[in-house]
Amino acid sequence: MSMYPKTTLIWILHYITNCFCSFFDIIIGNPPYVLLQGKNKSPRLDYFKRFYTVAKYKIDLYHLFIEKSIKSLAKHGICTL
């Protein structure tokens, strides 16, 4: 089971890149700005800390979205966020 809500673009990127080993030529999106610290604590924080380089200090969905988008690009892909 994925750690992402199934309605988000980050879940779609996660699903396609991990299940089909596919990468994208272009990614266009609008990253969410949601801080996952403090009152927004979530059991997903440990997952994010283990699998995302940017999840070290303050975990924000914006940073996770950017990292996943870059990792999901094909060799000469374009990321426009």
Buried (B, 14 or more C-beta within 10 A) or exposed (E): EEBBEEEBBBBBBBEBBEEEEEBBEEBEBEBEEEEBEEEEEEEBBEBBEEEBEBBEEEBBBBBBBBBBBEEBBEEEBEBEE
